[in-house]
Amino acid sequence: MATFIIEGGHQLKGSIQPQGAKNEALQILCAVLLTPEIVTIHNIPDIIDVNKLISLLGKLGVKINNIGSGSYTFQADEVHMKYLESAEFKEDGKGLRGSIMIVGPLLARFGKGYIPKPGGDKIGRRRLDTHFEGFINLGAKFRYNREDHFYGVEAERLKGAFMLLDEASVTGTANIVMAAVLAEGITTIYNAACEPYLQQLCKMLNRMGAKISGVGSNMLIIEGVESLGGTDHRMLPDMIEIGSWIGLAAMTKSELTIKNVSWDDLGKIPNVFRKLGITVERKGDDIHIPAHKDGYEIQNYIDGSILTVSDAPWPGFTPDLLSIVLVIATQARGAVLVHQKMFESRLFFVDKLIDMGAKIILCDPHRATVIGHDFKSTLKATTMTSPDIRAGISLLIAALSAKGTSTIHNIEQIDRGYERMDERLRAIGAKITRVS
């Protein structure tokens, strides 16, 4: 288990290039299974979760070639379907939440797809019903082995159907879309997720020969085709990492420039940070955060009531940034209610911030009220353990702003979603060391 040692309280300065989007990568990489032709993907982040999926694809028989930093070619012309029934796959598949999205492409192209109950963050229940109900609507037969938590779907040929999803699940929508592109007839998916990464997947599939309309809306109409070809694809920058850098700049009173952020794909993210009092300047396609020497003040609603920041399906605010919002608020002027609707265990890391001196009331598993210190009392250094990816980066930001030297254990959780974070922080002046 690796550890970060962080000497906090230092101002940072410089430019940051955000990594490729983790949540897009997990979808796009699974889509290479839909064609025997070569698919080239650029801007792939070098992080644990993505590397695990690339390794799993290799074991499935996909030919993988690294052609440069963050760029790979994939060719799934000799897929080993027997690997899906092996003990090795049951172990490999359950270590990664994103592995669920290999099922749709395999079902569409080979008539069957299997997956062990996938792992990932311990942030509460994350249902798979949307995925499998979608496959069943397309004509697949579903089976589940309770003894070893192994899921399977099979179909000779999928047939298009109308479906109203029970929730606008991003991974569920992606999985169903990848199954439907090779189904017979027309599939209509209503209450589909429409976030930028899902749009990226649909645009990539259309370049491969799919016929998907309604991209960017909550109703996707897919006309099935016989086969798909190869393509080139470049992934968007990671909006969650971009939000993390904004939070880091504010908490450390640092001047930072975040390069090439794809502003048009950030949705409400800049405005939410502005409501927290943070100056977010657009300079071309970059974000500039000036040093907040006088701190920042949370805006109340126009009637004077306390601001609430909550998550919602796109174009609402992403749940992955609520942990960052919560940490930022600990040093703001004013108070905010953070309402995490989606996952019931994601706010439990606040006990570590309270240990550091933050004023937080955990109202229930989904809501926390934060009263800001206005930098009149700094957070205190402490020793803590990262519970999940997003809480881990939030605790790292808290430690970088805190007085004294903090220790964060289990930083593999941070490595799962953030590329070479310690190296990139040192490049802008942070005092951080990785210890095995």
KAUR-V559518 format. One record per residue. N is the residue number from 0. PSI is psi in whole degrees, -180 to 180 (NA if undefined). OMEGA is omega in degrees with one decimal (999 if undefined). Layout:
n->N psi->PSI omega->OMEGA
n->N psi->PSI omega->OMEGA
//
This chain:
n->0 psi->129 omega->-178.7
n->1 psi->161 omega->-173.8
n->2 psi->146 omega->169.8
n->3 psi->134 omega->169.1
n->4 psi->121 omega->-172.8
n->5 psi->123 omega->171.3
n->6 psi->109 omega->-172.9
n->7 psi->179 omega->173.8
n->8 psi->11 omega->-178.9
n->9 psi->139 omega->172.4
n->10 psi->144 omega->-179.7
n->11 psi->164 omega->178.6
n->12 psi->139 omega->175.9
n->13 psi->-163 omega->-178.5
n->14 psi->147 omega->-179.5
n->15 psi->134 omega->172.6
n->16 psi->113 omega->-178.6
n->17 psi->150 omega->178.1
n->18 psi->170 omega->171.6
n->19 psi->156 omega->-171.5
n->20 psi->120 omega->178.7
n->21 psi->-49 omega->-173.9
n->22 psi->-27 omega->172.8
n->23 psi->-42 omega->-176.5
n->24 psi->-42 omega->-176.7
n->25 psi->-32 omega->177.0
n->26 psi->-50 omega->-173.7
n->27 psi->-41 omega->-178.4
n->28 psi->-37 omega->178.4
n->29 psi->-30 omega->-177.7
n->30 psi->-18 omega->179.4
n->31 psi->-18 omega->179.6
n->32 psi->-9 omega->-175.6
n->33 psi->-9 omega->-175.7
n->34 psi->148 omega->173.6
n->35 psi->-4 omega->-177.0
n->36 psi->168 omega->-175.8
n->37 psi->133 omega->174.0
n->38 psi->126 omega->179.8
n->39 psi->128 omega->-177.0
n->40 psi->133 omega->-178.9
n->41 psi->158 omega->177.0
n->42 psi->36 omega->176.5
n->43 psi->126 omega->-179.1
n->44 psi->142 omega->178.9
n->45 psi->78 omega->-177.5
n->46 psi->161 omega->-171.9
n->47 psi->-49 omega->-175.4
n->48 psi->-41 omega->179.7
n->49 psi->-41 omega->179.1
n->50 psi->-34 omega->175.6
n->51 psi->-41 omega->-179.8
n->52 psi->-41 omega->177.0
n->53 psi->-41 omega->177.6
n->54 psi->-42 omega->179.6
n->55 psi->-41 omega->177.5
n->56 psi->-39 omega->177.6
n->57 psi->-41 omega->178.7
n->58 psi->-24 omega->175.6
n->59 psi->-7 omega->178.3
n->60 psi->3 omega->178.2
n->61 psi->132 omega->176.8
n->62 psi->121 omega->-173.2
n->63 psi->131 omega->-179.2
n->64 psi->120 omega->176.3
n->65 psi->115 omega->-174.6
n->66 psi->9 omega->-179.7
n->67 psi->176 omega->-178.9
n->68 psi->114 omega->178.6
n->69 psi->6 omega->-178.1
n->70 psi->132 omega->-178.3
n->71 psi->154 omega->164.9
n->72 psi->147 omega->179.7
n->73 psi->137 omega->175.0
n->74 psi->114 omega->-177.0
n->75 psi->60 omega->-178.5
n->76 psi->-8 omega->177.9
n->77 psi->72 omega->-176.6
n->78 psi->131 omega->-179.2
n->79 psi->90 omega->-176.5
n->80 psi->-23 omega->179.7
n->81 psi->-24 omega->177.4
n->82 psi->-31 omega->-177.9
n->83 psi->-20 omega->-178.0
n->84 psi->8 omega->-177.0
n->85 psi->157 omega->176.0
n->86 psi->-32 omega->179.7
n->87 psi->-42 omega->179.8
n->88 psi->-39 omega->179.6
n->89 psi->-33 omega->178.1
n->90 psi->-45 omega->-178.6
n->91 psi->-44 omega->-173.7
n->92 psi->-34 omega->-175.5
n->93 psi->-7 omega->-179.9
n->94 psi->0 omega->-173.7
n->95 psi->122 omega->180.0
n->96 psi->-41 omega->-175.3
n->97 psi->-12 omega->-179.5
n->98 psi->-19 omega->178.8
n->99 psi->-28 omega->-174.0
n->100 psi->4 omega->170.3
n->101 psi->-17 omega->-173.0
n->102 psi->-47 omega->-178.5
n->103 psi->-52 omega->179.0
n->104 psi->-42 omega->-179.6
n->105 psi->-41 omega->178.6
n->106 psi->-43 omega->-177.4
n->107 psi->-41 omega->-172.1
n->108 psi->-33 omega->-174.1
n->109 psi->-3 omega->175.1
n->110 psi->4 omega->177.5
n->111 psi->151 omega->177.3
n->112 psi->137 omega->-178.3
n->113 psi->154 omega->177.6
n->114 psi->136 omega->170.0
n->115 psi->161 omega->178.4
n->116 psi->116 omega->-173.2
n->117 psi->154 omega->-179.3
n->118 psi->-136 omega->-177.1
n->119 psi->-157 omega->-176.9
n->120 psi->146 omega->174.6
n->121 psi->75 omega->-174.8
n->122 psi->16 omega->179.9
n->123 psi->-178 omega->-177.0
n->124 psi->138 omega->177.7
n->125 psi->93 omega->-171.1
n->126 psi->150 omega->174.6
n->127 psi->3 omega->-175.0
n->128 psi->-43 omega->-176.8
n->129 psi->-43 omega->179.5
n->130 psi->-55 omega->-170.7
n->131 psi->-31 omega->173.9
n->132 psi->-37 omega->176.4
n->133 psi->-44 omega->178.7
n->134 psi->-40 omega->179.0
n->135 psi->-41 omega->177.3
n->136 psi->-30 omega->179.0
n->137 psi->1 omega->174.7
n->138 psi->7 omega->-179.1
n->139 psi->151 omega->173.2
n->140 psi->133 omega->-174.2
n->141 psi->140 omega->172.1
n->142 psi->151 omega->-176.8
n->143 psi->124 omega->177.3
n->144 psi->105 omega->-176.1
n->145 psi->-27 omega->-175.5
n->146 psi->-44 omega->179.8
n->147 psi->19 omega->175.8
n->148 psi->54 omega->-176.3
n->149 psi->125 omega->-178.1
n->150 psi->149 omega->176.4
n->151 psi->146 omega->172.9
n->152 psi->143 omega->-178.7
n->153 psi->146 omega->176.9
n->154 psi->140 omega->175.7
n->155 psi->-44 omega->176.4
n->156 psi->126 omega->177.8
n->157 psi->148 omega->179.9
n->158 psi->137 omega->-178.0
n->159 psi->152 omega->-178.0
n->160 psi->163 omega->170.6
n->161 psi->135 omega->176.4
n->162 psi->142 omega->174.9
n->163 psi->109 omega->-175.9
n->164 psi->143 omega->-179.9
n->165 psi->-22 omega->172.5
n->166 psi->155 omega->-178.5
n->167 psi->62 omega->-178.7
n->168 psi->129 omega->-179.8
n->169 psi->-52 omega->-178.8
n->170 psi->-34 omega->177.2
n->171 psi->-46 omega->178.0
n->172 psi->-46 omega->-179.4
n->173 psi->-44 omega->-178.0
n->174 psi->-44 omega->-179.2
n->175 psi->-40 omega->177.9
n->176 psi->-45 omega->-178.2
n->177 psi->-29 omega->175.0
n->178 psi->-39 omega->-172.4
n->179 psi->-25 omega->-175.1
n->180 psi->-25 omega->178.1
n->181 psi->9 omega->178.7
n->182 psi->161 omega->178.6
n->183 psi->125 omega->177.7
n->184 psi->-162 omega->-173.0
n->185 psi->133 omega->175.8
n->186 psi->132 omega->175.2
n->187 psi->123 omega->179.0
n->188 psi->111 omega->179.6
n->189 psi->149 omega->-170.2
n->190 psi->35 omega->176.7
n->191 psi->149 omega->170.3
n->192 psi->149 omega->-177.2
n->193 psi->22 omega->-178.1
n->194 psi->162 omega->-175.7
n->195 psi->-35 omega->-178.0
n->196 psi->-35 omega->175.6
n->197 psi->-38 omega->175.3
n->198 psi->-40 omega->177.9
n->199 psi->-43 omega->178.3
n->200 psi->-47 omega->-178.1
n->201 psi->-41 omega->178.7
n->202 psi->-40 omega->177.8
n->203 psi->-46 omega->-179.8
n->204 psi->-39 omega->177.9
n->205 psi->-37 omega->176.2
n->206 psi->-27 omega->178.6
n->207 psi->-6 omega->178.7
n->208 psi->0 omega->177.3
n->209 psi->164 omega->179.0
n->210 psi->87 omega->-178.4
n->211 psi->125 omega->175.7
n->212 psi->163 omega->-177.5
n->213 psi->14 omega->-177.1
n->214 psi->128 omega->-177.1
n->215 psi->-9 omega->177.2
n->216 psi->178 omega->179.0
n->217 psi->12 omega->172.4
n->218 psi->113 omega->178.4
n->219 psi->133 omega->176.5
n->220 psi->122 omega->-172.8
n->221 psi->119 omega->174.5
n->222 psi->116 omega->-175.5
n->223 psi->146 omega->177.2
n->224 psi->166 omega->-177.0
n->225 psi->-37 omega->-176.4
n->226 psi->163 omega->177.6
n->227 psi->155 omega->179.5
n->228 psi->-173 omega->-179.4
n->229 psi->172 omega->179.1
n->230 psi->172 omega->169.8
n->231 psi->142 omega->-179.2
n->232 psi->138 omega->174.7
n->233 psi->128 omega->-175.2
n->234 psi->152 omega->177.0
n->235 psi->159 omega->170.1
n->236 psi->155 omega->-174.9
n->237 psi->111 omega->-177.1
n->238 psi->-28 omega->179.5
n->239 psi->-40 omega->176.9
n->240 psi->-39 omega->178.0
n->241 psi->-46 omega->177.2
n->242 psi->-35 omega->178.7
n->243 psi->-41 omega->178.2
n->244 psi->-37 omega->176.1
n->245 psi->-46 omega->179.0
n->246 psi->-41 omega->179.4
n->247 psi->-44 omega->-180.0
n->248 psi->-45 omega->-178.3
n->249 psi->-46 omega->-175.0
n->250 psi->-29 omega->-178.4
n->251 psi->7 omega->-179.0
n->252 psi->43 omega->-174.2
n->253 psi->153 omega->174.1
n->254 psi->115 omega->-178.2
n->255 psi->148 omega->172.2
n->256 psi->126 omega->178.6
n->257 psi->118 omega->-169.5
n->258 psi->145 omega->168.4
n->259 psi->63 omega->-172.0
n->260 psi->-5 omega->-174.4
n->261 psi->64 omega->-175.1
n->262 psi->-42 omega->-174.0
n->263 psi->-13 omega->179.9
n->264 psi->8 omega->-177.6
n->265 psi->-13 omega->176.8
n->266 psi->-130 omega->-174.9
n->267 psi->-4 omega->-171.6
n->268 psi->-52 omega->-179.9
n->269 psi->-40 omega->-177.7
n->270 psi->-33 omega->177.0
n->271 psi->-43 omega->177.8
n->272 psi->-35 omega->176.4
n->273 psi->-37 omega->177.1
n->274 psi->-24 omega->176.0
n->275 psi->0 omega->176.7
n->276 psi->5 omega->-176.5
n->277 psi->133 omega->177.0
n->278 psi->115 omega->-179.9
n->279 psi->105 omega->-175.4
n->280 psi->135 omega->175.7
n->281 psi->124 omega->176.2
n->282 psi->95 omega->-172.8
n->283 psi->-122 omega->176.4
n->284 psi->18 omega->178.4
n->285 psi->159 omega->170.2
n->286 psi->130 omega->175.0
n->287 psi->126 omega->176.2
n->288 psi->111 omega->177.3
n->289 psi->163 omega->177.5
n->290 psi->124 omega->-178.7
n->291 psi->72 omega->-174.8
n->292 psi->-32 omega->179.9
n->293 psi->16 omega->179.7
n->294 psi->-162 omega->-179.2
n->295 psi->149 omega->-172.5
n->296 psi->128 omega->179.7
n->297 psi->133 omega->176.7
n->298 psi->134 omega->169.5
n->299 psi->169 omega->171.4
n->300 psi->164 omega->-173.9
n->301 psi->-21 omega->176.6
n->302 psi->5 omega->177.5
n->303 psi->-4 omega->-178.3
n->304 psi->160 omega->-174.0
n->305 psi->140 omega->178.3
n->306 psi->138 omega->171.5
n->307 psi->129 omega->173.1
n->308 psi->120 omega->-177.1
n->309 psi->162 omega->179.4
n->310 psi->156 omega->177.7
n->311 psi->158 omega->175.1
n->312 psi->149 omega->179.5
n->313 psi->136 omega->14.3
n->314 psi->21 omega->173.0
n->315 psi->180 omega->-175.8
n->316 psi->135 omega->-175.9
n->317 psi->137 omega->177.7
n->318 psi->-23 omega->-177.1
n->319 psi->-15 omega->-179.4
n->320 psi->0 omega->-179.3
n->321 psi->-33 omega->177.2
n->322 psi->-38 omega->178.3
n->323 psi->-44 omega->178.3
n->324 psi->-43 omega->-178.0
n->325 psi->-44 omega->179.9
n->326 psi->-45 omega->179.2
n->327 psi->-41 omega->-175.7
n->328 psi->-21 omega->-177.5
n->329 psi->-21 omega->179.8
n->330 psi->12 omega->179.9
n->331 psi->167 omega->165.5
n->332 psi->121 omega->-179.0
n->333 psi->-168 omega->-175.9
n->334 psi->159 omega->180.0
n->335 psi->148 omega->171.9
n->336 psi->121 omega->177.0
n->337 psi->122 omega->-175.6
n->338 psi->104 omega->179.3
n->339 psi->100 omega->-173.2
n->340 psi->-30 omega->-166.1
n->341 psi->-44 omega->-173.0
n->342 psi->132 omega->-172.6
n->343 psi->-1 omega->-179.0
n->344 psi->6 omega->-170.6
n->345 psi->-19 omega->-178.7
n->346 psi->0 omega->-173.8
n->347 psi->-13 omega->179.4
n->348 psi->-7 omega->-176.5
n->349 psi->-22 omega->179.0
n->350 psi->-32 omega->178.7
n->351 psi->-37 omega->176.9
n->352 psi->-36 omega->176.7
n->353 psi->-40 omega->175.5
n->354 psi->-30 omega->-179.7
n->355 psi->-3 omega->177.2
n->356 psi->5 omega->179.1
n->357 psi->149 omega->177.3
n->358 psi->97 omega->-177.1
n->359 psi->133 omega->173.1
n->360 psi->114 omega->175.9
n->361 psi->102 omega->-173.7
n->362 psi->-40 omega->179.0
n->363 psi->-179 omega->-176.3
n->364 psi->-17 omega->-175.0
n->365 psi->-12 omega->-172.4
n->366 psi->140 omega->175.8
n->367 psi->136 omega->174.5
n->368 psi->130 omega->-177.9
n->369 psi->128 omega->174.3
n->370 psi->118 omega->-172.6
n->371 psi->150 omega->179.4
n->372 psi->-15 omega->-174.7
n->373 psi->32 omega->178.8
n->374 psi->11 omega->177.2
n->375 psi->-19 omega->174.7
n->376 psi->115 omega->-178.2
n->377 psi->156 omega->171.7
n->378 psi->151 omega->-178.3
n->379 psi->142 omega->179.0
n->380 psi->150 omega->-179.8
n->381 psi->178 omega->174.0
n->382 psi->131 omega->-175.9
n->383 psi->171 omega->-180.0
n->384 psi->134 omega->-179.3
n->385 psi->120 omega->-178.1
n->386 psi->-30 omega->179.2
n->387 psi->178 omega->-173.5
n->388 psi->-55 omega->-171.7
n->389 psi->-39 omega->174.3
n->390 psi->-36 omega->-179.2
n->391 psi->-46 omega->-179.5
n->392 psi->-32 omega->178.1
n->393 psi->-42 omega->177.3
n->394 psi->-35 omega->177.1
n->395 psi->-42 omega->176.9
n->396 psi->-43 omega->178.5
n->397 psi->-42 omega->-178.6
n->398 psi->-36 omega->179.6
n->399 psi->-24 omega->178.6
n->400 psi->-14 omega->-171.3
n->401 psi->160 omega->176.5
n->402 psi->124 omega->179.0
n->403 psi->-169 omega->-175.9
n->404 psi->122 omega->-179.9
n->405 psi->156 omega->176.4
n->406 psi->129 omega->175.9
n->407 psi->117 omega->177.0
n->408 psi->169 omega->176.7
n->409 psi->41 omega->-176.8
n->410 psi->-3 omega->171.0
n->411 psi->-29 omega->176.4
n->412 psi->-40 omega->177.1
n->413 psi->-41 omega->179.9
n->414 psi->-23 omega->178.8
n->415 psi->-30 omega->-174.4
n->416 psi->-8 omega->-175.1
n->417 psi->128 omega->-172.4
n->418 psi->122 omega->174.0
n->419 psi->49 omega->-172.1
n->420 psi->-40 omega->-178.6
n->421 psi->-41 omega->178.8
n->422 psi->-44 omega->-176.7
n->423 psi->-32 omega->176.3
n->424 psi->-41 omega->178.4
n->425 psi->-33 omega->-178.4
n->426 psi->-21 omega->178.5
n->427 psi->13 omega->170.9
n->428 psi->6 omega->-179.9
n->429 psi->148 omega->176.2
n->430 psi->91 omega->-175.5
n->431 psi->136 omega->-178.8
n->432 psi->138 omega->174.8
n->433 psi->130 omega->-179.3
n->434 psi->131 omega->178.1
n->435 psi->NA omega->999
//
